[in-house]
Amino acid sequence: MARKLSVLEVLLFIFLLIVVVVDILLLLLVLEKPSESAFIPECPEISQAERIDCAPGQAVTEDTCRRQYKCCWNSVAETKVPRCFFPRNWGYEVSRGQTNTSTGFTAQLRKLPSPSLFGSDVANALLTAEFQTSSRFHFKITDFNEIRYEVPSENINLLNGTADISSLSYLVEVTDKPFSIRIMRKSNGRVLLDTSIGPLQFAQQFLQLSFRLPSTNVFGLGEHVHQRYRHDMSWKTWPIFTRDAAPTAGMSNLYGAHTFFLCLEDTSGSSFGVFLMNSNAMEVALQPAPALTYRTIGGILDFYVFLGNTPEQVVQEYLELIGRPFLPSYWSLGFQLSRRDYGGIDGLKKVVERTRGAGIPYDVQYADIDYMDGMKDFTIDGRGYPDLPDFVKELHDNGQKYIIITNPGILKDYDYETYKNGRLKRVWILENNDFAVGEGYPGPTVFPDFSNPVCKEWWIEEFTEFHERLDFDGVWIVSYYFG
């Protein structure tokens, strides 16, 4: 007859069983996800011109580069050339091959076991490629498991169909490991874009993709004060993030965001363009390889590539996507006068009379924020600007136009009619299940959500009603910034 186990023996047996189970689970975890500490960077001889910076904007030591970032290190005298740069075995790999679709193909991507530079890397991504027209190729990289913000498609001209493969003016090749994509001109086999020069980076707040280019004839990107039309490719980095700033001779980001560049391939005029549809803050780095790197802090990587026989054709295809500029009124091409704070209606009248008296051709007069009551949109300061509608009528009688400024930020005041109307229709941007509130010119401010169709209707209604009170000819809608 078997001996009965003691309580101590039973507890010891249970403990050993738990240890075995934990060891098995840890072993499975290690086998499923190789340790980043075991990563060995592959650092072949990479020319200085082709180095993709592993620590952009940072001053790192060799020890930090090699041990912490697990990148390649090669010190050079030229300070602009990256000393710490990406190895060849970084980035992602195609995990399940390509799947053909009715418009192109898709491929699932999996992060290679390399260290994380900024944390929260996306482990599994999805490449979606579309042959949209014979001269337009679209590809985007998204998170396979989570929905991320994308610029609404209402802002571009989507295509319902796809181009006949035989009519394409380009070829596309995908390399599985590390993942890269090449786009070539079919007529001569020239490689237009090749992302193998650097790894794909896809984290929650850091996305990066580099392109090797066939030529240094690169134009576009903005908004900045460019001292030349053709870009200097000697390690220049241009920030793109809209802000209200005076134009300067430096490389500062200014009022607009233009994430499009054009590359003139050779003297024949053959050209192509690339547009990244992403509204987050970003920067574009140029280097003499020649190569170009997009870095952004959110959203997805959503690229459109346009091929043309001339630069003009490329621009036409780009505008076909984003929409063509509107034809401005003839009078808007004339001399316009604007400033902040004319000191009330009397000061404004003196400026108008003085300018006319000087015989200066004078088509448009502006009104900045001081015409408003308490800096609130769709209001008039009755004390500083009494009889403003009569003043506008006098301008019209003299063949002149009047433009008002408007800030898309509305004072949170329950007695303010514009706020009450918007609140009833719930047109404000939300935050934590309530309206997001910031601090603007008039005080606590809410912000219209223009992606909401109801908001657009409300916005039009407010302007229509205000126009019945003040016969303005145009509106200067400025990006909202704090006072």
HELIX and SHEET records of a PDB file:
HELIX    1   1 VAL A    7  GLU A   32  1                                  26    
HELIX    2   2 GLU A   36  ALA A   38  5                                   3    
HELIX    3   3 GLN A   48  GLU A   50  5                                   3    
HELIX    4   4 GLU A   62  ASP A   63  1                                   2    
HELIX    5   5 THR A   64  TYR A   69  3                                   6    
HELIX    6   6 SER A  153  ASN A  155  5                                   3    
HELIX    7   7 ILE A  165  SER A  167  5                                   3    
HELIX    8   8 THR A  195  ILE A  197  5                                   3    
HELIX    9   9 PRO A  311  ILE A  322  1                                  12    
HELIX   10  10 TYR A  330  LEU A  333  5                                   4    
HELIX   11  11 ILE A  345  GLY A  357  1                                  13    
HELIX   12  12 ILE A  369  TYR A  371  5                                   3    
HELIX   13  13 LEU A  388  ASP A  397  1                                  10    
HELIX   14  14 GLU A  417  LYS A  425  1                                   9    
HELIX   15  15 PRO A  453  ARG A  469  1                                  17    
SHEET    1   A 2 CYS A  72  TRP A  73  0                                        
SHEET    2   A 2 CYS A  84  PHE A  85 -1                                        
SHEET    1   B 8 TYR A  92  ASN A 100  0                                        
SHEET    2   B 8 GLY A 104  LYS A 111 -1                                        
SHEET    3   B 8 ASN A 124  THR A 133 -1                                        
SHEET    4   B 8 ARG A 136  ASP A 143 -1                                        
SHEET    5   B 8 LEU A 301  GLY A 308 -1                                        
SHEET    6   B 8 SER A 271  LEU A 276 -1                                        
SHEET    7   B 8 HIS A 258  LEU A 264 -1                                        
SHEET    8   B 8 VAL A 218  GLY A 222 -1                                        
SHEET    1   C 3 TYR A 170  THR A 175  0                                        
SHEET    2   C 3 SER A 180  ARG A 185 -1                                        
SHEET    3   C 3 VAL A 191  ASP A 194 -1                                        
SHEET    1   D 5 GLN A 201  ALA A 203  0                                        
SHEET    2   D 5 PHE A 206  ARG A 212 -1                                        
SHEET    3   D 5 ALA A 291  THR A 296 -1                                        
SHEET    4   D 5 MET A 282  GLN A 287 -1                                        
SHEET    5   D 5 LYS A 236  ILE A 240 -1                                        
SHEET    1   E 4 GLN A 336  LEU A 337  0                                        
SHEET    2   E 4 VAL A 364  ALA A 367  1                                        
SHEET    3   E 4 LYS A 401  THR A 406  1                                        
SHEET    4   E 4 GLY A 474  ILE A 477  1                                        
SHEET    1   F 3 ILE A 410  LEU A 411  0                                        
SHEET    2   F 3 GLY A 443  VAL A 446 -1                                        
SHEET    3   F 3 GLY A 438  GLY A 440 -1                                        
SHEET    1   G 2 LEU A 430  GLU A 431  0                                        
SHEET    2   G 2 ASP A 434  PHE A 435 -1                                        
END                                                                             
